[in-house]
Amino acid sequence: MCGIALIVSGIRIDLSPSTLFQSPNPEPLVTVSVDDLKAALRRRGPDSLGSKKVILQYNKNLNSVEDRELVCEVIEDAEIENDQSYLQNCSNGKAGNYNQLGNIGELQFIGATLQLRGLNPIIQPFVDSYGNVLIYNGEIFGGIHVESDRNDGEVLMQTLANCCSCGSNGHTGPCSVAGHGCNSVPNVFSTIKGPWAIIYWQESSRTLWFGRDAFGRRSLVVHWPTVKDSRFLLSSVSPFSSVYQSSDFEVENGTHHNFWEELSCGIYSLSMDASKLHGYLAGEVKKHEWGNAMLSELIKWERVSFNPKPDELHGSLNETLEGQRHRHPASSDIVTFESGPDQTMVSLPAHNVLSALRKSVILRASQYRIFEAVRCYSRQEEHVPVAVLFSGGLDSMILSALLDECLDPSYGIDLLNVSFDGQSAPDRISAKAGVKELRRIAPLRRWKLVEIDSDLSKLTLEMKHVMSLINPANTYMDLNIGVALWLAASGDGWVSERPGNNSDEDQQRLRYKSEARIVLVGSGADEQCAGYGRHRTKYRCGGWHGLNEEMKLDVQRIWKRNMGRDDRCIADNGKEARFPFLDEDVIKVLLDIPLWEVTNLDQPSGTGDKKILREVARMLGLHEAAVLPKRAIQFGSRIARESNRNVFGSNRAANQASAGSVVINRS
């Protein structure tokens, strides 16, 4: 996990209608300085912080206006720190005002790193001998080969350095290096399997490339140039200065305007040029198509089949293999799966989902060579490299069981559980039951249930901080979820230990802080497997077609509703969130399964919803978890109840807030 930011000033930027949503509402007065950005990013990337500045200047001394050309220079971090006039201009928003636009443009790249790969320490931004500059926040799990001892950011930089300029705005005609093993920047971005947000300066084409992966698994917020602040800003997170000191609330009425907005998923370019008519630096923003056919299909989210025939709904896992094949041979073959002493009859689709999820967790729990250094400073048996955001529910139980299969047995696993109602919160109760079931199927693993208890009334300063993290999200529901995620990811809580083989009653509760830098999160399971209550409502009203459309909508907007917010809240603790259910191959496998094999909402809650994941849980021996109903973190942790009481006086008075219809007024 890293934090990245970019400040572009002194350049007049042309924004196409497809790129920018122009709000008619008054823009807020916000001051965002370089120091503010660095402070916010450093929390995400505690290992190193660096910055580089690219100076663009067109040569006015040539004979004709048409012959003017851009001259580019990269300035090192130390020189930027000493450039106090530039910092002053950036801090008051004047560095890029239109009335100051001239023949000099500035691009400042800032990168903070939480290093999880590579043997040698790295500092962002990456700069190569060609003058290319890269700041990168992501993980390459496929598409580009990365050796176990290499840093994927360095490998990506080398790959991008071999790219042609054909995808840039100013390029016309066929590729000049076709057939010579070169690739375009959009194609390289499209090749990456895994989460990413990238900002890249391509010196050869004078083009700035930026974007985030197709499902928005890494945050990137944007400030498009306005009259009050003509700078173009990109950042992993909104700094605290972007949040107003007011804590008033207003009913959402469509008049809210924010300094920041979530950057839509995709690949963008900003090509720089000197205006031949007016003598100032200009840039044009363009959005590019994905260069990967499989990725394009996943984004469309078209399921192989979603409208079953009547006889296709009557299959049962208890029927014989021959009977299942007779009904629907393509989709519901049955396999026998052994889990410990038990044998479970499961469908072939569920077996395929389990295989894809297992591979996804392996990729996200791989012990890269960088962990060798950890063993020099702490005993291996005490080291916990990976934790799970843990409610004891279906999704987190599956991830925990798979992590046990994939992780070296000498490592412990921390299960991070947050509660705002002590031992009485539903998620605390299910977490305690869940860890008992995990110990039953994996008795040799050192499981630690980290109980993170909090009192909402004592979190005044923390709530303000989380408001900056969820920004531009702005509802009470976002804030409640954000606070719960932020506290859970901190790993700062209590663990219970048994002295010897004594009973649970003799447990001692000890203070503990998880040092795991990787946190597995179950995001994406509900959207893809119909886990929300609204899915059942849509099914009742619109049948299978209505359910499929609602699930498609959920997946296609997950980047805006969930992923950016969740990434920012978790990463603020210096942790990296990884989302196994949103692996590209897992998404593809689920789309290749008929919808009625994924879910059956004619059946009761805890049975038909997320049906295929319940089969996966049984295959893993998690028979108790396989029947647990869905419970959102804001309700399972009881933060929604406590928040409603604090703000509105009662749950009844706050029904609209918990539904997300009340927004935080930062103006």
C-alpha positions as CSV (number, residue, x, y, z in Angstrom):
1,M,0.0,0.0,0.0
2,C,1.2,3.4,-0.9
3,G,0.0,7.0,-1.0
4,I,0.4,9.0,-4.1
5,A,-0.4,12.5,-5.1
6,L,0.1,15.0,-8.0
7,I,-0.2,18.7,-8.2
8,V,-0.4,20.3,-11.7
9,S,-0.1,24.1,-11.9
10,G,0.6,26.7,-14.6
11,I,-1.2,24.7,-17.3
12,R,-4.6,25.4,-18.8
13,I,-6.4,22.1,-19.0
14,D,-9.2,21.3,-21.5
15,L,-11.7,18.9,-19.9
16,S,-13.9,16.9,-22.2
17,P,-17.6,16.4,-21.2
18,S,-17.0,12.7,-20.7
19,T,-14.2,13.3,-18.3
20,L,-15.7,16.0,-15.9
21,F,-19.0,16.4,-14.3
22,Q,-19.5,20.2,-14.0
23,S,-21.5,20.9,-10.8
24,P,-23.7,24.0,-11.0
25,N,-23.4,24.4,-7.2
26,P,-21.0,26.8,-5.5
27,E,-17.6,25.3,-4.9
28,P,-16.3,25.2,-1.3
29,L,-13.4,27.2,-0.1
30,V,-10.6,24.7,0.5
31,T,-6.9,25.1,1.0
32,V,-4.8,22.1,0.2
33,S,-1.0,22.4,0.6
34,V,1.9,20.2,-0.3
35,D,2.5,19.7,3.4
36,D,-1.1,18.6,4.0
37,L,-0.9,16.0,1.2
38,K,2.4,14.7,2.5
39,A,1.1,14.3,6.0
40,A,-1.9,12.4,4.8
41,L,0.1,10.2,2.5
42,R,2.7,9.4,5.1
43,R,0.1,7.6,7.2
44,R,-0.5,5.3,4.3
45,G,3.1,4.8,3.4
46,P,5.3,4.9,6.6
47,D,8.4,3.4,5.1
48,S,9.5,6.3,2.8
49,L,8.3,9.6,1.4
50,G,9.7,11.4,-1.6
51,S,8.7,13.9,-4.2
52,K,9.9,15.1,-7.6
53,K,8.9,18.1,-9.7
54,V,8.7,18.2,-13.5
55,I,9.2,21.7,-14.9
56,L,7.7,22.3,-18.3
57,Q,8.7,25.4,-20.4
58,Y,8.3,26.2,-24.0
59,N,11.1,27.7,-25.9
60,K,10.1,31.3,-26.9
61,N,13.4,32.1,-28.6
62,L,12.7,30.0,-31.7
63,N,12.0,31.9,-35.0
64,S,8.3,31.2,-35.2
65,V,5.4,30.4,-32.9
66,E,4.8,27.2,-34.8
67,D,8.4,26.0,-33.9
68,R,8.0,26.5,-30.2
69,E,8.7,23.3,-28.2
70,L,8.4,22.1,-24.7
71,V,11.5,21.7,-22.6
72,C,11.2,19.4,-19.6
73,E,13.4,19.1,-16.4
74,V,13.0,16.9,-13.4
75,I,13.9,18.5,-10.1
76,E,15.0,16.3,-7.2
77,D,13.2,16.3,-3.8
78,A,15.8,18.3,-2.0
79,E,15.5,21.1,-4.5
80,I,11.7,21.1,-4.1
81,E,12.0,21.4,-0.3
82,N,14.1,24.5,-0.7
83,D,11.7,26.1,-3.2
84,Q,9.7,28.0,-0.7
85,S,8.0,30.3,-3.2
86,Y,6.5,27.3,-5.0
87,L,5.3,25.8,-1.7
88,Q,3.7,29.1,-0.7
89,N,1.9,29.4,-4.1
90,C,0.7,25.8,-3.8
91,S,-0.5,26.3,-0.3
92,N,-2.7,29.3,-1.2
93,G,-3.9,27.8,-4.5
94,K,-2.3,30.5,-6.7
95,A,0.3,28.4,-8.4
96,G,-2.0,27.6,-11.3
97,N,-4.4,30.6,-11.5
98,Y,-5.4,31.3,-15.0
99,N,-4.3,34.9,-14.8
100,Q,-0.8,33.6,-14.0
101,L,-0.7,31.1,-16.7
102,G,2.4,31.6,-18.8
103,N,5.2,29.6,-20.3
104,I,6.1,27.5,-17.2
105,G,4.1,24.6,-15.9
106,E,4.8,22.4,-12.9
107,L,4.0,18.9,-12.1
108,Q,4.8,17.8,-8.5
109,F,4.8,14.0,-7.8
110,I,4.6,12.8,-4.2
111,G,4.9,9.2,-3.2
112,A,4.8,7.5,0.3
113,T,5.5,3.8,0.4
114,L,4.5,0.8,2.6
115,Q,6.9,-1.6,1.1
116,L,5.8,-5.2,0.9
117,R,7.8,-6.5,-2.0
118,G,11.5,-6.3,-3.0
119,L,14.7,-6.9,-1.1
120,N,16.1,-3.4,-1.4
121,P,14.4,-0.3,0.1
122,I,12.7,1.9,-2.5
123,I,11.6,5.5,-2.5
124,Q,8.9,6.9,-4.7
125,P,8.6,8.6,-7.1
126,F,10.5,6.3,-9.5
127,V,12.5,8.2,-12.1
128,D,14.5,6.5,-14.9
129,S,17.3,7.7,-17.2
130,Y,14.8,8.7,-19.9
131,G,13.1,11.3,-17.6
132,N,9.9,9.2,-17.0
133,V,8.4,9.5,-13.6
134,L,6.1,7.0,-11.8
135,I,4.1,7.0,-8.6
136,Y,2.3,3.7,-8.0
137,N,-0.1,2.3,-5.5
138,G,-1.0,-1.3,-6.1
139,E,-0.1,-4.9,-6.4
140,I,0.7,-6.9,-9.5
141,F,-0.7,-10.4,-9.0
142,G,-0.5,-11.3,-12.7
143,G,-0.3,-10.0,-16.2
144,I,3.3,-8.8,-15.7
145,H,5.9,-11.2,-14.4
146,V,7.5,-10.1,-11.1
147,E,10.2,-12.2,-9.5
148,S,9.7,-12.9,-5.8
149,D,12.7,-10.7,-4.8
150,R,11.7,-7.8,-7.0
151,N,9.6,-4.8,-6.2
152,D,6.6,-4.6,-8.6
153,G,6.8,-0.8,-8.8
154,E,10.3,-1.1,-10.2
155,V,9.2,-3.8,-12.6
156,L,6.3,-1.7,-13.8
157,M,8.6,1.3,-14.3
158,Q,10.8,-0.8,-16.6
159,T,7.9,-2.1,-18.5
160,L,6.4,1.4,-19.1
161,A,9.8,2.7,-20.2
162,N,9.6,0.4,-23.2
163,C,6.2,1.7,-24.3
164,C,5.7,3.7,-27.5
165,S,3.9,7.1,-27.6
166,C,1.0,5.8,-29.7
167,G,-1.7,6.1,-27.1
168,S,-1.0,9.8,-26.4
169,N,-3.4,12.6,-27.5
170,G,-0.9,14.1,-29.9
171,H,0.0,10.9,-31.8
172,T,-1.5,10.3,-35.2
173,G,-1.0,7.5,-37.6
174,P,0.1,3.9,-37.1
175,C,2.4,2.7,-34.3
176,S,6.0,3.7,-35.2
177,V,7.5,0.7,-33.4
178,A,4.9,-2.0,-34.4
179,G,6.5,-5.4,-34.5
180,H,9.4,-4.4,-32.3
181,G,8.1,-5.8,-29.0
182,C,6.8,-2.4,-27.8
183,N,3.5,-1.8,-26.2
184,S,1.3,1.2,-25.4
185,V,0.8,2.7,-21.9
186,P,-3.0,1.9,-21.9
187,N,-2.2,-1.7,-22.9
188,V,0.3,-2.1,-20.0
189,F,-2.2,-0.7,-17.5
190,S,-4.9,-3.1,-18.9
191,T,-2.6,-6.1,-18.5
192,I,-2.1,-5.7,-14.7
193,K,-4.1,-8.2,-12.6
194,G,-4.6,-6.8,-9.2
195,P,-5.5,-3.4,-7.6
196,W,-3.8,-0.3,-8.7
197,A,-3.8,3.5,-8.9
198,I,-1.1,4.9,-11.1
199,I,0.3,8.4,-12.1
200,Y,3.0,8.3,-14.8
201,W,4.8,11.0,-16.7
202,Q,5.9,9.7,-20.2
203,E,8.7,12.0,-21.2
204,S,8.9,11.0,-24.9
205,S,5.3,12.1,-25.6
206,R,5.1,14.9,-22.9
207,T,2.0,13.0,-21.6
208,L,0.7,12.5,-18.1
209,W,-1.0,9.1,-17.7
210,F,-3.2,8.4,-14.7
211,G,-6.0,6.1,-13.6
212,R,-7.3,3.3,-11.3
213,D,-8.1,-0.3,-11.9
214,A,-11.5,-1.4,-13.4
215,F,-13.1,-2.1,-10.0
216,G,-11.5,0.8,-8.1
217,R,-9.8,-1.3,-5.5
218,R,-7.3,1.5,-4.9
219,S,-8.4,5.0,-4.0
220,L,-7.7,8.0,-6.3
221,V,-9.6,11.2,-5.8
222,V,-9.4,14.2,-8.1
223,H,-9.9,17.9,-8.0
224,W,-10.6,19.2,-11.5
225,P,-9.5,22.8,-12.2
226,T,-12.1,25.5,-11.1
227,V,-12.2,29.3,-11.1
228,K,-11.2,29.4,-7.4
229,D,-8.4,26.8,-7.6
230,S,-7.2,26.1,-11.2
231,R,-4.8,23.4,-10.1
232,F,-5.3,19.9,-11.2
233,L,-4.9,17.5,-8.2
234,L,-4.8,13.8,-7.7
235,S,-4.4,12.0,-4.4
236,S,-4.9,8.7,-2.7
237,V,-6.7,10.5,0.1
238,S,-8.2,13.8,1.0
239,P,-6.0,15.6,3.6
240,F,-7.6,16.8,6.8
241,S,-7.6,20.4,5.6
242,S,-10.3,19.4,3.1
243,V,-12.8,18.7,5.9
244,Y,-14.5,21.7,7.5
245,Q,-14.6,22.2,11.2
246,S,-18.4,22.3,11.2
247,S,-20.2,19.1,12.2
248,D,-23.6,20.2,11.2
249,F,-25.9,17.9,9.1
250,E,-28.4,18.5,6.4
251,V,-30.8,16.3,4.5
252,E,-29.4,15.3,1.1
253,N,-31.0,17.6,-1.6
254,G,-28.6,17.4,-4.5
255,T,-26.9,20.8,-3.7
256,H,-23.8,19.3,-2.1
257,H,-20.6,20.1,-3.8
258,N,-17.2,18.8,-2.8
259,F,-13.6,19.9,-3.5
260,W,-12.7,16.3,-4.2
261,E,-14.5,13.5,-6.2
262,E,-13.8,9.9,-6.8
263,L,-11.9,9.4,-10.0
264,S,-14.0,7.1,-12.2
265,C,-12.2,3.8,-13.0
266,G,-10.3,3.9,-16.2
267,I,-7.1,5.1,-18.0
268,Y,-6.7,8.8,-18.7
269,S,-4.0,10.9,-20.4
270,L,-3.2,14.6,-20.2
271,S,-1.0,15.7,-23.1
272,M,1.0,18.9,-22.7
273,D,1.6,21.4,-25.5
274,A,2.4,25.0,-26.0
275,S,-0.6,27.0,-27.3
276,K,0.3,28.2,-30.8
277,L,-2.2,31.0,-30.7
278,H,-2.0,32.4,-27.2
279,G,1.5,31.5,-26.0
280,Y,0.6,29.5,-22.8
281,L,0.9,25.9,-21.8
282,A,-2.1,23.8,-22.5
283,G,-3.2,20.2,-21.7
284,E,-6.0,18.0,-23.0
285,V,-7.6,15.2,-20.9
286,K,-8.7,12.1,-22.7
287,K,-10.1,8.8,-21.4
288,H,-8.9,5.6,-23.1
289,E,-10.4,2.2,-23.7
290,W,-9.2,-0.8,-21.9
291,G,-6.7,-2.8,-23.9
292,N,-7.7,-6.2,-22.5
293,A,-10.7,-8.0,-23.9
294,M,-11.2,-10.2,-20.8
295,L,-11.2,-7.1,-18.6
296,S,-13.7,-5.4,-20.8
297,E,-16.0,-8.3,-20.5
298,L,-15.7,-8.3,-16.7
299,I,-16.6,-4.6,-16.6
300,K,-19.8,-5.3,-18.7
301,W,-20.7,-8.0,-16.1
302,E,-22.8,-10.1,-18.5
303,R,-23.7,-13.4,-16.8
304,V,-23.8,-16.6,-18.9
305,S,-27.3,-17.3,-17.8
306,F,-29.7,-15.8,-15.3
307,N,-33.3,-16.9,-16.2
308,P,-33.7,-20.6,-15.3
309,K,-36.3,-23.0,-16.6
310,P,-38.6,-24.5,-14.0
311,D,-36.9,-27.9,-13.8
312,E,-33.5,-26.3,-13.3
313,L,-34.6,-25.0,-9.9
314,H,-35.4,-28.3,-8.3
315,G,-31.9,-29.7,-8.0
316,S,-30.7,-30.8,-4.6
317,L,-27.2,-31.5,-3.3
318,N,-28.5,-34.7,-1.8
319,E,-29.5,-36.1,-5.1
320,T,-27.4,-38.6,-7.0
321,L,-24.8,-37.5,-9.6
322,E,-26.9,-39.1,-12.3
323,G,-30.0,-37.2,-11.3
324,Q,-28.2,-33.9,-11.4
325,R,-26.7,-34.6,-14.8
326,H,-30.1,-35.5,-16.1
327,R,-31.6,-32.2,-15.1
328,H,-28.8,-29.8,-16.2
329,P,-25.6,-31.5,-17.1
330,A,-23.7,-28.3,-18.0
331,S,-24.2,-26.4,-14.7
332,S,-24.9,-28.7,-11.8
333,D,-22.6,-31.7,-11.9
334,I,-21.9,-33.0,-8.4
335,V,-18.6,-33.9,-6.9
336,T,-17.7,-35.5,-3.6
337,F,-15.5,-33.4,-1.4
338,E,-13.7,-34.6,1.7
339,S,-13.4,-32.2,4.6
340,G,-11.7,-33.9,7.6
341,P,-13.7,-37.0,8.5
342,D,-16.8,-35.8,6.6
343,Q,-17.8,-36.2,3.0
344,T,-19.8,-33.4,1.4
345,M,-21.7,-33.5,-1.8
346,V,-21.2,-30.2,-3.6
347,S,-21.9,-28.8,-7.0
348,L,-19.1,-28.4,-9.6
349,P,-19.7,-24.7,-9.8
350,A,-19.0,-24.4,-6.0
351,H,-15.8,-26.4,-6.5
352,N,-14.7,-24.0,-9.2
353,V,-15.4,-21.0,-7.0
354,L,-13.4,-22.6,-4.2
355,S,-10.4,-23.2,-6.5
356,A,-10.5,-19.6,-7.8
357,L,-10.8,-18.2,-4.2
358,R,-7.9,-20.4,-3.0
359,K,-5.7,-19.2,-5.8
360,S,-6.7,-15.6,-5.0
361,V,-5.8,-15.9,-1.3
362,I,-2.5,-17.6,-2.2
363,L,-1.6,-14.6,-4.4
364,R,-2.5,-12.1,-1.6
365,A,-0.8,-14.0,1.2
366,S,2.4,-14.9,-0.6
367,Q,5.5,-14.4,1.5
368,Y,7.8,-12.3,-0.6
369,R,11.5,-12.2,0.1
370,I,11.1,-8.9,2.0
371,F,9.8,-10.9,5.0
372,E,13.2,-12.6,5.3
373,A,14.4,-9.3,6.8
374,V,11.7,-9.4,9.5
375,R,13.0,-12.6,10.9
376,C,16.3,-10.9,11.7
377,Y,14.5,-8.6,14.1
378,S,11.8,-10.9,15.6
379,R,11.2,-14.6,16.1
380,Q,9.4,-16.1,13.2
381,E,6.9,-17.8,15.5
382,E,5.8,-14.4,16.8
383,H,5.5,-12.8,13.3
384,V,2.0,-12.3,11.9
385,P,2.3,-11.0,8.3
386,V,-1.4,-11.3,7.4
387,A,-4.6,-10.5,9.3
388,V,-8.3,-10.8,8.5
389,L,-11.0,-8.2,9.0
390,F,-13.2,-10.6,11.0
391,S,-16.8,-10.7,12.0
392,G,-17.2,-14.4,12.2
393,G,-19.6,-14.2,9.3
394,L,-19.6,-16.3,6.2
395,D,-17.2,-14.3,4.1
396,S,-14.5,-13.7,6.8
397,M,-14.7,-17.3,7.9
398,I,-14.0,-18.5,4.3
399,L,-11.1,-16.1,4.0
400,S,-9.7,-17.2,7.3
401,A,-9.9,-20.9,6.5
402,L,-8.3,-20.4,3.1
403,L,-5.5,-18.2,4.6
404,D,-4.8,-21.1,7.0
405,E,-4.3,-23.4,4.0
406,C,-2.1,-20.9,2.1
407,L,0.1,-19.5,4.9
408,D,3.2,-21.0,6.3
409,P,2.1,-23.0,9.4
410,S,4.8,-21.3,11.5
411,Y,3.0,-17.9,11.3
412,G,0.0,-16.9,13.4
413,I,-3.2,-15.3,12.0
414,D,-4.8,-12.3,13.6
415,L,-8.6,-12.0,13.4
416,L,-9.5,-8.3,13.8
417,N,-12.9,-7.7,15.3
418,V,-14.4,-4.3,16.3
419,S,-17.3,-3.7,18.7
420,F,-19.1,-0.7,20.1
421,D,-21.1,-2.7,22.6
422,G,-18.4,-4.8,24.3
423,Q,-19.1,-8.5,24.3
424,S,-22.7,-8.0,23.4
425,A,-22.4,-6.9,19.8
426,P,-23.6,-9.4,17.3
427,D,-20.2,-9.5,15.5
428,R,-18.4,-10.1,18.7
429,I,-20.6,-13.1,19.5
430,S,-20.2,-14.6,16.0
431,A,-16.5,-13.9,16.0
432,K,-16.0,-15.9,19.2
433,A,-18.0,-18.7,17.8
434,G,-16.1,-18.4,14.5
435,V,-12.7,-18.7,16.1
436,K,-13.8,-21.9,17.9
437,E,-14.8,-23.4,14.6
438,L,-11.5,-22.4,13.0
439,R,-9.6,-23.9,15.9
440,R,-11.6,-27.1,15.3
441,I,-10.6,-27.4,11.6
442,A,-7.1,-26.0,12.1
443,P,-6.0,-26.8,15.7
444,L,-2.2,-26.3,15.0
445,R,-2.6,-22.7,13.8
446,R,-2.1,-19.9,16.3
447,W,-5.4,-18.0,15.9
448,K,-5.6,-14.7,17.8
449,L,-9.0,-13.0,18.0
450,V,-8.1,-9.3,18.5
451,E,-11.0,-7.7,20.3
452,I,-11.1,-4.0,19.4
453,D,-13.5,-2.2,21.8
454,S,-14.5,1.4,21.4
455,D,-16.8,3.9,22.9
456,L,-18.2,6.2,20.2
457,S,-18.8,9.1,22.7
458,K,-15.0,9.3,23.2
459,L,-14.0,9.5,19.6
460,T,-14.6,13.2,18.8
461,L,-11.2,13.8,17.3
462,E,-11.1,10.4,15.6
463,M,-14.5,11.1,14.0
464,K,-13.1,14.3,12.4
465,H,-10.1,12.4,11.1
466,V,-12.3,9.6,9.6
467,M,-14.5,12.3,8.0
468,S,-11.4,13.3,6.0
469,L,-10.7,9.7,5.1
470,I,-14.2,8.9,3.7
471,N,-14.2,12.2,1.8
472,P,-15.8,12.6,-0.8
473,A,-18.3,10.1,0.6
474,N,-20.5,12.1,2.9
475,T,-23.4,10.1,4.5
476,Y,-23.7,9.0,8.1
477,M,-23.7,5.4,6.8
478,D,-20.3,6.1,5.2
479,L,-19.0,7.6,8.4
480,N,-20.2,4.7,10.5
481,I,-18.6,2.1,8.2
482,G,-15.5,4.2,7.9
483,V,-15.0,4.5,11.7
484,A,-15.5,0.7,12.1
485,L,-13.1,-0.2,9.4
486,W,-10.5,2.3,10.6
487,L,-10.6,1.0,14.1
488,A,-10.6,-2.6,13.1
489,A,-7.6,-2.2,10.8
490,S,-5.6,-0.5,13.5
491,G,-5.4,-4.0,15.2
492,D,-5.2,-2.3,18.6
493,G,-7.2,-4.3,21.1
494,W,-7.2,-7.2,23.4
495,V,-6.6,-10.9,23.1
496,S,-7.6,-13.7,25.5
497,E,-5.1,-16.4,26.4
498,R,-5.7,-19.7,28.2
499,P,-3.1,-20.6,30.8
500,G,-2.2,-24.2,30.0
501,N,-5.3,-26.2,29.0
502,N,-7.7,-24.5,31.3
503,S,-11.3,-23.7,30.2
504,D,-12.5,-20.5,28.6
505,E,-13.5,-19.1,32.0
506,D,-9.9,-18.9,33.1
507,Q,-8.8,-16.8,30.1
508,Q,-6.7,-13.8,30.7
509,R,-7.4,-10.7,28.6
510,L,-4.1,-9.0,27.5
511,R,-3.4,-5.8,25.6
512,Y,-2.3,-6.5,22.0
513,K,-1.6,-4.7,18.8
514,S,-1.5,-6.6,15.5
515,E,1.6,-5.9,13.5
516,A,0.2,-7.5,10.3
517,R,0.7,-5.1,7.4
518,I,-1.7,-7.0,5.1
519,V,-5.4,-7.3,5.9
520,L,-7.8,-9.5,4.0
521,V,-11.3,-8.1,3.5
522,G,-14.4,-9.7,2.2
523,S,-15.6,-6.8,0.0
524,G,-17.3,-7.9,-3.2
525,A,-18.9,-11.1,-1.9
526,D,-22.3,-9.7,-1.2
527,E,-22.4,-7.8,-4.5
528,Q,-21.6,-10.8,-6.6
529,C,-23.5,-13.4,-4.6
530,A,-26.7,-11.5,-3.7
531,G,-26.0,-11.0,0.0
532,Y,-27.9,-7.7,0.5
533,G,-31.5,-7.4,1.6
534,R,-32.3,-5.2,-1.4
535,H,-31.4,-8.2,-3.6
536,R,-34.3,-10.2,-2.1
537,T,-36.6,-7.2,-2.6
538,K,-35.6,-6.8,-6.3
539,Y,-36.1,-10.6,-6.8
540,R,-39.6,-10.4,-5.3
541,C,-40.5,-7.4,-7.5
542,G,-38.6,-8.2,-10.7
543,G,-37.8,-11.9,-10.7
544,W,-34.5,-13.3,-11.9
545,H,-34.0,-10.5,-14.4
546,G,-34.5,-7.8,-11.8
547,L,-32.1,-9.5,-9.4
548,N,-29.4,-9.8,-12.1
549,E,-29.7,-6.1,-13.0
550,E,-29.5,-5.1,-9.4
551,M,-26.4,-7.2,-8.9
552,K,-24.8,-5.8,-12.0
553,L,-25.5,-2.3,-10.8
554,D,-23.9,-3.1,-7.5
555,V,-20.7,-4.4,-9.0
556,Q,-20.4,-1.6,-11.5
557,R,-20.7,1.1,-8.9
558,I,-18.7,-0.6,-6.1
559,W,-15.7,1.6,-6.9
560,K,-17.7,4.7,-5.9
561,R,-19.9,3.4,-3.1
562,N,-17.4,1.2,-1.3
563,M,-13.8,0.6,-2.5
564,G,-12.3,4.1,-2.4
565,R,-13.8,4.7,1.1
566,D,-12.7,1.4,2.4
567,D,-9.2,1.6,1.0
568,R,-8.6,5.0,2.5
569,C,-9.9,4.1,6.0
570,I,-7.8,0.9,6.2
571,A,-4.7,2.2,4.6
572,D,-4.5,5.2,7.1
573,N,-3.2,2.7,9.6
574,G,-0.2,1.8,7.4
575,K,-2.0,-1.5,6.4
576,E,-2.7,-2.8,2.9
577,A,-6.3,-4.0,2.3
578,R,-6.5,-7.0,-0.1
579,F,-9.8,-8.2,-1.6
580,P,-9.8,-11.9,-2.6
581,F,-13.4,-11.9,-3.8
582,L,-12.6,-9.1,-6.3
583,D,-9.8,-11.0,-8.0
584,E,-10.3,-10.9,-11.7
585,D,-10.4,-14.7,-12.0
586,V,-12.9,-15.1,-9.2
587,I,-15.2,-12.5,-10.8
588,K,-15.0,-14.4,-14.1
589,V,-15.7,-17.8,-12.5
590,L,-18.8,-16.4,-10.8
591,L,-20.1,-14.9,-14.0
592,D,-19.6,-18.2,-15.8
593,I,-22.1,-19.8,-13.3
594,P,-25.9,-19.6,-13.9
595,L,-27.4,-17.1,-11.4
596,W,-29.7,-19.8,-9.8
597,E,-26.5,-21.7,-8.9
598,V,-25.1,-18.6,-7.2
599,T,-28.2,-17.7,-5.1
600,N,-31.7,-18.9,-4.6
601,L,-33.8,-16.2,-2.9
602,D,-36.9,-18.3,-2.7
603,Q,-35.1,-20.0,0.2
604,P,-34.8,-18.3,3.7
605,S,-32.0,-16.0,4.8
606,G,-28.9,-18.0,5.8
607,T,-29.7,-20.7,3.2
608,G,-30.5,-19.4,-0.3
609,D,-28.7,-16.0,-0.2
610,K,-25.1,-16.4,-1.2
611,K,-25.9,-20.1,-1.8
612,I,-22.7,-20.9,-3.6
613,L,-20.5,-19.4,-0.8
614,R,-22.4,-21.5,1.7
615,E,-21.4,-24.6,-0.3
616,V,-17.8,-23.4,-0.3
617,A,-17.9,-23.0,3.5
618,R,-19.2,-26.6,3.9
619,M,-16.3,-27.8,1.6
620,L,-13.9,-26.1,4.1
621,G,-15.6,-27.8,7.0
622,L,-17.2,-24.6,8.2
623,H,-20.7,-26.0,8.8
624,E,-21.7,-23.5,11.4
625,A,-20.6,-20.5,9.4
626,A,-22.4,-21.9,6.3
627,V,-25.8,-21.0,7.8
628,L,-25.1,-17.6,9.2
629,P,-27.2,-14.7,7.9
630,K,-25.7,-11.5,6.4
631,R,-25.0,-8.7,8.8
632,A,-23.4,-5.4,7.7
633,I,-20.4,-4.1,9.8
634,Q,-22.2,-1.0,10.9
635,F,-25.0,-3.1,12.5
636,G,-22.9,-6.1,13.6
637,S,-20.5,-3.9,15.5
638,R,-23.4,-1.7,16.9
639,I,-21.8,1.5,15.7
640,A,-24.9,2.5,13.8
641,R,-27.1,2.2,16.9
642,E,-24.6,4.2,19.1
643,S,-24.2,6.8,16.4
644,N,-28.0,7.2,16.0
645,R,-28.4,7.6,19.7
646,N,-25.6,10.2,20.0
647,V,-26.7,12.3,17.1
648,F,-30.5,11.9,17.0
649,G,-31.4,10.6,20.5
650,S,-32.9,7.3,19.3
651,N,-32.8,4.7,16.6
652,R,-36.3,5.6,15.5
653,A,-35.4,9.2,14.9
654,A,-32.4,8.1,12.9
655,N,-33.9,5.6,10.5
656,Q,-33.2,7.9,7.5
657,A,-29.6,8.4,8.7
658,S,-28.8,4.7,8.9
659,A,-30.3,4.4,5.4
660,G,-27.7,6.9,4.1
661,S,-30.2,9.7,3.4
662,V,-28.5,12.3,5.6
663,V,-25.3,13.8,4.6
664,I,-22.5,15.4,6.5
665,N,-22.5,19.2,5.9
666,R,-18.9,20.3,5.6
667,S,-19.7,23.8,4.4
